[in-house]
Amino acid sequence: MKDPMTYIDRFCRKHPNFGIPNLMKYVCIANVAFWLLGAVNNVLLSYLSFDPELVLRGQVWRIVTFALYPPSTGLLAFIAFYFYYWIGSTLEQYWGTPKFNIYFFSGILLTLLYGFAIHFITKRSIQLNAEYVYLSMFFSFAAMFPDMQVLLFFLIPIKMKWLALVDAAFFLMSILTASFPENLLPIVAVLNFFVFCGGELLRAIPRRPTAGTVNFRRASAKIRREQREQLYTHKCAVCGRTDTDYPELEFRYCSRCAGYHCFCQDHINNHIHFTE
């Protein structure tokens, strides 16, 4: 069975103009607009979240507006707007516009399908936003650039991989504390992360060498150590080669150098003379 990313990459190569360029710019502009709307009247935000029952009653705009729901209604939301814009723009530059659009909208689609599934199975009304889609986007960024350092709250330098662990703890807490089946939403929202970045995670896992596998770093260090321990009679003062390592070389001493200096055949006539 082929990796799903094979088909996604093939589609992106065949359709380089697919998607919305600078998608996160428009998403963040909508986030700010909806934040201001909530600041004027917080009740108005309730008309933007995803509610399957209300969508089926005709409020179809919720299928779109829930993806633009601000991640926070406080002043810290503006830090989140900037942070997600930076992450999304960087991922789009790294992946390309088609691939990033597929990533973002696949997370939105999975959340929508899950919301409708809960409604039809439990007959309950549930309100959802795209919070976990944004957090899964952060996971992807951390998987691509784990050692990139950012300023938390513009003050504290910290690497992305440590922030990803905090993000993972938040996901886990949501799964453990929320009621079933709403607690499965974080898992559904990050399914696209595992599709797009699962290969990167697997490659990052250190593997124990199997029998017959050469550890080149250890092998090269062992060779260098053995070479240092070997005895030699002649050693070139320029390149460091010895008659033990290279028995086929000729070694001579320069009469014009001050002191007692040996050179191989390649450097006997091609070196700076020692003056003391």
VEXPABA-763690 format. One record per residue (C-alpha): residue number from 1; x, z, y. Coordinates in steps of 0.2 Angstrom, whole numbers. Last residue first. Layout:
! residues N
{pos=NUM; X=X; Z=Z; Y=Y}
...
END
This chain:
! residues 276
{pos=276; X=317; Z=69; Y=141}
{pos=275; X=316; Z=51; Y=147}
{pos=274; X=305; Z=44; Y=133}
{pos=273; X=304; Z=25; Y=133}
{pos=272; X=287; Z=17; Y=135}
{pos=271; X=283; Z=7; Y=119}
{pos=270; X=283; Z=-10; Y=112}
{pos=269; X=299; Z=-14; Y=104}
{pos=268; X=298; Z=-1; Y=91}
{pos=267; X=279; Z=-1; Y=92}
{pos=266; X=274; Z=-13; Y=78}
{pos=265; X=288; Z=-9; Y=67}
{pos=264; X=284; Z=10; Y=67}
{pos=263; X=293; Z=21; Y=79}
{pos=262; X=303; Z=37; Y=78}
{pos=261; X=309; Z=48; Y=92}
{pos=260; X=325; Z=59; Y=93}
{pos=259; X=329; Z=63; Y=111}
{pos=258; X=330; Z=52; Y=126}
{pos=257; X=324; Z=35; Y=121}
{pos=256; X=336; Z=20; Y=122}
{pos=255; X=342; Z=22; Y=105}
{pos=254; X=325; Z=20; Y=97}
{pos=253; X=323; Z=26; Y=79}
{pos=252; X=316; Z=15; Y=66}
{pos=251; X=301; Z=14; Y=54}
{pos=250; X=296; Z=0; Y=42}
{pos=249; X=278; Z=-1; Y=36}
{pos=248; X=274; Z=-3; Y=18}
{pos=247; X=273; Z=15; Y=14}
{pos=246; X=258; Z=17; Y=26}
{pos=245; X=250; Z=35; Y=24}
{pos=244; X=267; Z=43; Y=17}
{pos=243; X=277; Z=33; Y=29}
{pos=242; X=267; Z=40; Y=44}
{pos=241; X=256; Z=32; Y=57}
{pos=240; X=254; Z=42; Y=73}
{pos=239; X=251; Z=27; Y=84}
{pos=238; X=264; Z=30; Y=97}
{pos=237; X=277; Z=43; Y=91}
{pos=236; X=277; Z=34; Y=74}
{pos=235; X=280; Z=46; Y=60}
{pos=234; X=294; Z=46; Y=47}
{pos=233; X=298; Z=58; Y=33}
{pos=232; X=280; Z=63; Y=28}
{pos=231; X=272; Z=78; Y=19}
{pos=230; X=253; Z=77; Y=17}
{pos=229; X=243; Z=92; Y=24}
{pos=228; X=237; Z=82; Y=39}
{pos=227; X=231; Z=68; Y=28}
{pos=226; X=222; Z=79; Y=16}
{pos=225; X=212; Z=86; Y=32}
{pos=224; X=208; Z=69; Y=38}
{pos=223; X=202; Z=64; Y=21}
{pos=222; X=191; Z=79; Y=20}
{pos=221; X=184; Z=76; Y=37}
{pos=220; X=180; Z=58; Y=32}
{pos=219; X=171; Z=64; Y=16}
{pos=218; X=161; Z=78; Y=25}
{pos=217; X=154; Z=66; Y=38}
{pos=216; X=152; Z=52; Y=25}
{pos=215; X=141; Z=62; Y=14}
{pos=214; X=141; Z=51; Y=-1}
{pos=213; X=126; Z=50; Y=-12}
{pos=212; X=130; Z=50; Y=-31}
{pos=211; X=118; Z=64; Y=-35}
{pos=210; X=105; Z=66; Y=-22}
{pos=209; X=108; Z=72; Y=-4}
{pos=208; X=96; Z=85; Y=2}
{pos=207; X=85; Z=78; Y=15}
{pos=206; X=83; Z=83; Y=33}
{pos=205; X=65; Z=79; Y=40}
{pos=204; X=67; Z=68; Y=56}
{pos=203; X=63; Z=52; Y=46}
{pos=202; X=47; Z=60; Y=40}
{pos=201; X=42; Z=64; Y=57}
{pos=200; X=46; Z=47; Y=64}
{pos=199; X=36; Z=39; Y=50}
{pos=198; X=21; Z=50; Y=54}
{pos=197; X=21; Z=44; Y=72}
{pos=196; X=8; Z=31; Y=74}
{pos=195; X=-3; Z=35; Y=59}
{pos=194; X=0; Z=54; Y=60}
{pos=193; X=-4; Z=53; Y=79}
{pos=192; X=-20; Z=43; Y=75}
{pos=191; X=-26; Z=58; Y=64}
{pos=190; X=-23; Z=69; Y=79}
{pos=189; X=-41; Z=70; Y=85}
{pos=188; X=-48; Z=73; Y=68}
{pos=187; X=-38; Z=88; Y=65}
{pos=186; X=-42; Z=95; Y=82}
{pos=185; X=-61; Z=92; Y=78}
{pos=184; X=-61; Z=102; Y=62}
{pos=183; X=-65; Z=118; Y=71}
{pos=182; X=-82; Z=110; Y=76}
{pos=181; X=-87; Z=111; Y=58}
{pos=180; X=-86; Z=126; Y=56}
{pos=179; X=-85; Z=139; Y=70}
{pos=178; X=-69; Z=139; Y=81}
{pos=177; X=-56; Z=153; Y=78}
{pos=176; X=-45; Z=146; Y=65}
{pos=175; X=-45; Z=128; Y=70}
{pos=174; X=-43; Z=132; Y=88}
{pos=173; X=-29; Z=144; Y=84}
{pos=172; X=-20; Z=130; Y=74}
{pos=171; X=-22; Z=118; Y=88}
{pos=170; X=-15; Z=130; Y=101}
{pos=169; X=0; Z=134; Y=89}
{pos=168; X=3; Z=115; Y=88}
{pos=167; X=4; Z=114; Y=107}
{pos=166; X=16; Z=129; Y=108}
{pos=165; X=27; Z=120; Y=95}
{pos=164; X=26; Z=104; Y=105}
{pos=163; X=32; Z=113; Y=120}
{pos=162; X=47; Z=118; Y=110}
{pos=161; X=50; Z=99; Y=105}
{pos=160; X=48; Z=94; Y=123}
{pos=159; X=63; Z=104; Y=128}
{pos=158; X=62; Z=117; Y=142}
{pos=157; X=68; Z=119; Y=160}
{pos=156; X=57; Z=132; Y=169}
{pos=155; X=53; Z=128; Y=187}
{pos=154; X=41; Z=113; Y=189}
{pos=153; X=27; Z=123; Y=180}
{pos=152; X=38; Z=119; Y=165}
{pos=151; X=52; Z=108; Y=170}
{pos=150; X=56; Z=95; Y=157}
{pos=149; X=70; Z=92; Y=145}
{pos=148; X=70; Z=77; Y=132}
{pos=147; X=76; Z=83; Y=115}
{pos=146; X=60; Z=79; Y=106}
{pos=145; X=58; Z=61; Y=113}
{pos=144; X=47; Z=51; Y=101}
{pos=143; X=40; Z=66; Y=92}
{pos=142; X=37; Z=75; Y=108}
{pos=141; X=28; Z=60; Y=116}
{pos=140; X=17; Z=58; Y=100}
{pos=139; X=12; Z=77; Y=101}
{pos=138; X=8; Z=75; Y=120}
{pos=137; X=-4; Z=61; Y=115}
{pos=136; X=-12; Z=72; Y=102}
{pos=135; X=-15; Z=84; Y=117}
{pos=134; X=-24; Z=71; Y=127}
{pos=133; X=-35; Z=67; Y=112}
{pos=132; X=-38; Z=85; Y=109}
{pos=131; X=-45; Z=87; Y=127}
{pos=130; X=-56; Z=71; Y=125}
{pos=129; X=-73; Z=80; Y=128}
{pos=128; X=-86; Z=86; Y=116}
{pos=127; X=-104; Z=94; Y=117}
{pos=126; X=-113; Z=97; Y=101}
{pos=125; X=-131; Z=96; Y=97}
{pos=124; X=-136; Z=101; Y=79}
{pos=123; X=-144; Z=91; Y=65}
{pos=122; X=-130; Z=97; Y=54}
{pos=121; X=-126; Z=81; Y=45}
{pos=120; X=-132; Z=68; Y=58}
{pos=119; X=-125; Z=78; Y=73}
{pos=118; X=-108; Z=82; Y=64}
{pos=117; X=-106; Z=64; Y=60}
{pos=116; X=-110; Z=58; Y=78}
{pos=115; X=-97; Z=70; Y=85}
{pos=114; X=-84; Z=64; Y=72}
{pos=113; X=-87; Z=46; Y=76}
{pos=112; X=-85; Z=49; Y=94}
{pos=111; X=-69; Z=59; Y=91}
{pos=110; X=-62; Z=45; Y=80}
{pos=109; X=-66; Z=32; Y=93}
{pos=108; X=-57; Z=42; Y=107}
{pos=107; X=-42; Z=44; Y=96}
{pos=106; X=-42; Z=26; Y=92}
{pos=105; X=-44; Z=22; Y=111}
{pos=104; X=-28; Z=31; Y=115}
{pos=103; X=-17; Z=23; Y=101}
{pos=102; X=-24; Z=6; Y=102}
{pos=101; X=-21; Z=6; Y=121}
{pos=100; X=-3; Z=12; Y=118}
{pos=99; X=0; Z=-2; Y=106}
{pos=98; X=-7; Z=-16; Y=117}
{pos=97; X=3; Z=-9; Y=133}
{pos=96; X=20; Z=-8; Y=125}
{pos=95; X=27; Z=6; Y=114}
{pos=94; X=41; Z=13; Y=125}
{pos=93; X=33; Z=8; Y=142}
{pos=92; X=16; Z=14; Y=136}
{pos=91; X=23; Z=30; Y=130}
{pos=90; X=31; Z=33; Y=146}
{pos=89; X=15; Z=30; Y=156}
{pos=88; X=5; Z=41; Y=145}
{pos=87; X=17; Z=55; Y=146}
{pos=86; X=19; Z=54; Y=165}
{pos=85; X=0; Z=52; Y=167}
{pos=84; X=-3; Z=67; Y=155}
{pos=83; X=9; Z=78; Y=166}
{pos=82; X=2; Z=73; Y=182}
{pos=81; X=-16; Z=76; Y=178}
{pos=80; X=-11; Z=92; Y=169}
{pos=79; X=-2; Z=99; Y=185}
{pos=78; X=-18; Z=94; Y=194}
{pos=77; X=-29; Z=103; Y=182}
{pos=76; X=-19; Z=119; Y=186}
{pos=75; X=-31; Z=121; Y=201}
{pos=74; X=-45; Z=125; Y=190}
{pos=73; X=-58; Z=113; Y=181}
{pos=72; X=-46; Z=109; Y=167}
{pos=71; X=-44; Z=94; Y=155}
{pos=70; X=-55; Z=83; Y=167}
{pos=69; X=-68; Z=73; Y=158}
{pos=68; X=-62; Z=55; Y=157}
{pos=67; X=-65; Z=52; Y=138}
{pos=66; X=-82; Z=61; Y=140}
{pos=65; X=-87; Z=48; Y=153}
{pos=64; X=-86; Z=33; Y=141}
{pos=63; X=-98; Z=38; Y=127}
{pos=62; X=-107; Z=49; Y=140}
{pos=61; X=-113; Z=33; Y=148}
{pos=60; X=-126; Z=31; Y=134}
{pos=59; X=-138; Z=43; Y=141}
{pos=58; X=-152; Z=35; Y=131}
{pos=57; X=-160; Z=48; Y=120}
{pos=56; X=-147; Z=44; Y=107}
{pos=55; X=-133; Z=48; Y=119}
{pos=54; X=-142; Z=65; Y=122}
{pos=53; X=-142; Z=69; Y=104}
{pos=52; X=-124; Z=64; Y=102}
{pos=51; X=-118; Z=75; Y=117}
{pos=50; X=-101; Z=69; Y=124}
{pos=49; X=-97; Z=77; Y=141}
{pos=48; X=-101; Z=69; Y=158}
{pos=47; X=-118; Z=76; Y=162}
{pos=46; X=-112; Z=93; Y=160}
{pos=45; X=-99; Z=90; Y=174}
{pos=44; X=-114; Z=89; Y=187}
{pos=43; X=-117; Z=107; Y=184}
{pos=42; X=-100; Z=111; Y=192}
{pos=41; X=-107; Z=105; Y=209}
{pos=40; X=-94; Z=101; Y=223}
{pos=39; X=-79; Z=106; Y=213}
{pos=38; X=-86; Z=97; Y=197}
{pos=37; X=-87; Z=81; Y=207}
{pos=36; X=-69; Z=84; Y=213}
{pos=35; X=-63; Z=86; Y=195}
{pos=34; X=-73; Z=70; Y=191}
{pos=33; X=-64; Z=60; Y=204}
{pos=32; X=-47; Z=68; Y=198}
{pos=31; X=-50; Z=64; Y=180}
{pos=30; X=-56; Z=46; Y=185}
{pos=29; X=-39; Z=44; Y=194}
{pos=28; X=-30; Z=51; Y=179}
{pos=27; X=-39; Z=38; Y=167}
{pos=26; X=-35; Z=24; Y=179}
{pos=25; X=-16; Z=28; Y=180}
{pos=24; X=-16; Z=32; Y=161}
{pos=23; X=-21; Z=14; Y=157}
{pos=22; X=-6; Z=6; Y=167}
{pos=21; X=-10; Z=-11; Y=159}
{pos=20; X=-27; Z=-12; Y=150}
{pos=19; X=-27; Z=-19; Y=132}
{pos=18; X=-21; Z=-35; Y=124}
{pos=17; X=-9; Z=-46; Y=133}
{pos=16; X=4; Z=-46; Y=119}
{pos=15; X=-9; Z=-51; Y=106}
{pos=14; X=1; Z=-58; Y=91}
{pos=13; X=15; Z=-45; Y=93}
{pos=12; X=2; Z=-31; Y=95}
{pos=11; X=-8; Z=-37; Y=80}
{pos=10; X=8; Z=-37; Y=69}
{pos=9; X=13; Z=-20; Y=76}
{pos=8; X=-4; Z=-13; Y=71}
{pos=7; X=-4; Z=-21; Y=54}
{pos=6; X=13; Z=-14; Y=50}
{pos=5; X=8; Z=3; Y=57}
{pos=4; X=-5; Z=4; Y=44}
{pos=3; X=9; Z=6; Y=31}
{pos=2; X=7; Z=-5; Y=17}
{pos=1; X=0; Z=0; Y=0}
END
